[in-house]
Amino acid sequence: MNALSLRPAIVTDLPSIYRGELAYIQQWEPTHEAGWRSQVEHNLALWVDNFELLTVAVLDGQFVGYSLWSPEDSFAELYTINVSEAYRRKGIGRALLDAYGVAALGSGCTHLSLSVRPDNPARLMYECAGFVAVGTDAHGYLRYERANGLGT
Ligand SMILES: CC(C)(COP(=O)(O)OP(=O)(O)OC[C@H]1O[C@@H](n2cnc3c(N)ncnc32)[C@H](O)[C@@H]1OP(=O)(O)O)[C@@H](O)C(=O)NCCC(=O)NCCS
């Protein structure tokens, strides 16, 4: 793969992040699109409030993905991870996931955590990275966790 770099988000990334989040909703939660759009100010506030924890992947100078996490007590919750469709299966998602793990555990969190739809193949990426399914949340999403020191 050509030169991949990860960097903190800058404000001009927000439209690309918005488009990535909308594409996810349209692919995986199409019945929730109207609700998601009506909550867009809430989502924008989430991204802005955690702006320093928003990481962008750049390949050959082009925006190709992003991730966002936030500390919740001793857990670091991965809110979103997304790679532009044309750039998937090139290791970019795993690079973002690994960077989140290093940053979150380095900041003092003891566990990484996230939710994923049971039918989303992103599960495989999490499992390959040492995350373990610990249950199902109220919306039917699988909960995954990884303790500090257990990454691969
Ligand atoms: C999930 C996502 C971020 C993965 O990004 P990616 O750059 O394609 O991931 P990688 O190339 O690093 O894949 C790492 C491993 O995860 C697994 N994996 C990822 N996507 C997969 C897929 N669609 N099918 C099967 N396995 C997959 C594979 O084991 C892969 O390794 P391999 O390619 O060597 O077999 C990307 O598919 C995406 O943006 N999806 C839409 C948003 C989304 O669903 N986010 C997760 C919400 S919980």
Ligand as a Chemical Component Dictionary entry (heavy atoms), coordinates in Angstrom:
data_LIG
# 
_chem_comp.id                   LIG 
_chem_comp.type                 NON-POLYMER 
_chem_comp.pdbx_formal_charge   0 
_chem_comp.three_letter_code    LIG 
# 
loop_
_chem_comp_atom.comp_id 
_chem_comp_atom.atom_id 
_chem_comp_atom.alt_atom_id 
_chem_comp_atom.type_symbol 
_chem_comp_atom.charge 
_chem_comp_atom.model_Cartn_x 
_chem_comp_atom.model_Cartn_y 
_chem_comp_atom.model_Cartn_z 
_chem_comp_atom.pdbx_ordinal 
LIG C1  C1  C 0 -15.200 -2.011  9.203  1  
LIG C2  C2  C 0 -14.223 -1.228  8.338  2  
LIG C3  C3  C 0 -13.811 0.050   9.097  3  
LIG C4  C4  C 0 -12.982 -2.089  8.078  4  
LIG O1  O1  O 0 -12.049 -1.283  7.380  5  
LIG P1  P1  P 0 -10.977 -1.954  6.385  6  
LIG O2  O2  O 0 -9.968  -0.920  6.077  7  
LIG O3  O3  O 0 -11.672 -2.597  5.261  8  
LIG O4  O4  O 0 -10.383 -3.084  7.350  9  
LIG P2  P2  P 0 -9.001  -3.864  7.145  10 
LIG O5  O5  O 0 -8.616  -3.884  5.709  11 
LIG O6  O6  O 0 -8.030  -3.309  8.114  12 
LIG O7  O7  O 0 -9.457  -5.338  7.582  13 
LIG C5  C5  C 0 -8.906  -5.972  8.687  14 
LIG C6  C6  C 0 -9.503  -7.370  8.797  15 
LIG O8  O8  O 0 -10.863 -7.276  9.204  16 
LIG C7  C7  C 0 -11.627 -8.304  8.541  17 
LIG N1  N1  N 0 -12.595 -7.656  7.644  18 
LIG C8  C8  C 0 -12.755 -6.329  7.463  19 
LIG N2  N2  N 0 -13.785 -6.108  6.602  20 
LIG C9  C9  C 0 -14.256 -7.321  6.243  21 
LIG C10 C10 C 0 -15.295 -7.754  5.380  22 
LIG N3  N3  N 0 -16.085 -6.874  4.713  23 
LIG N4  N4  N 0 -15.503 -9.070  5.242  24 
LIG C11 C11 C 0 -14.753 -9.971  5.900  25 
LIG N5  N5  N 0 -13.718 -9.620  6.737  26 
LIG C12 C12 C 0 -13.495 -8.320  6.899  27 
LIG C13 C13 C 0 -10.639 -9.160  7.770  28 
LIG O9  O9  O 0 -10.172 -10.148 8.649  29 
LIG C14 C14 C 0 -9.544  -8.136  7.490  30 
LIG O10 O10 O 0 -8.288  -8.704  7.238  31 
LIG P3  P3  P 0 -7.948  -9.253  5.745  32 
LIG O11 O11 O 0 -8.380  -8.201  4.765  33 
LIG O12 O12 O 0 -6.471  -9.470  5.809  34 
LIG O13 O13 O 0 -8.755  -10.525 5.586  35 
LIG C15 C15 C 0 -14.867 -0.866  6.966  36 
LIG O14 O14 O 0 -15.382 -2.041  6.377  37 
LIG C16 C16 C 0 -15.985 0.148   7.051  38 
LIG O15 O15 O 0 -15.734 1.361   7.047  39 
LIG N6  N6  N 0 -17.243 -0.313  7.139  40 
LIG C17 C17 C 0 -18.385 0.612   7.217  41 
LIG C18 C18 C 0 -18.451 1.252   8.587  42 
LIG C19 C19 C 0 -18.591 0.198   9.675  43 
LIG O16 O16 O 0 -19.336 -0.771  9.529  44 
LIG N7  N7  N 0 -17.863 0.424   10.777 45 
LIG C20 C20 C 0 -17.901 -0.472  11.920 46 
LIG C21 C21 C 0 -19.073 -0.150  12.776 47 
LIG S1  S1  S 0 -19.047 -1.109  14.288 48 
# 
loop_
_chem_comp_bond.comp_id 
_chem_comp_bond.atom_id_1 
_chem_comp_bond.atom_id_2 
_chem_comp_bond.value_order 
_chem_comp_bond.pdbx_ordinal 
LIG C1  C2  SING 1  
LIG C2  C3  SING 2  
LIG C2  C4  SING 3  
LIG C2  C15 SING 4  
LIG C4  O1  SING 5  
LIG O1  P1  SING 6  
LIG P1  O2  DOUB 7  
LIG P1  O3  SING 8  
LIG P1  O4  SING 9  
LIG O4  P2  SING 10 
LIG P2  O5  DOUB 11 
LIG P2  O6  SING 12 
LIG P2  O7  SING 13 
LIG O7  C5  SING 14 
LIG C5  C6  SING 15 
LIG C6  O8  SING 16 
LIG C6  C14 SING 17 
LIG O8  C7  SING 18 
LIG C7  N1  SING 19 
LIG C7  C13 SING 20 
LIG N1  C8  SING 21 
LIG N1  C12 SING 22 
LIG C8  N2  DOUB 23 
LIG N2  C9  SING 24 
LIG C9  C10 SING 25 
LIG C9  C12 DOUB 26 
LIG C10 N3  SING 27 
LIG C10 N4  DOUB 28 
LIG N4  C11 SING 29 
LIG C11 N5  DOUB 30 
LIG N5  C12 SING 31 
LIG C13 O9  SING 32 
LIG C13 C14 SING 33 
LIG C14 O10 SING 34 
LIG O10 P3  SING 35 
LIG P3  O11 DOUB 36 
LIG P3  O12 SING 37 
LIG P3  O13 SING 38 
LIG C15 O14 SING 39 
LIG C15 C16 SING 40 
LIG C16 O15 DOUB 41 
LIG C16 N6  SING 42 
LIG N6  C17 SING 43 
LIG C17 C18 SING 44 
LIG C18 C19 SING 45 
LIG C19 O16 DOUB 46 
LIG C19 N7  SING 47 
LIG N7  C20 SING 48 
LIG C20 C21 SING 49 
LIG C21 S1  SING 50 
# 
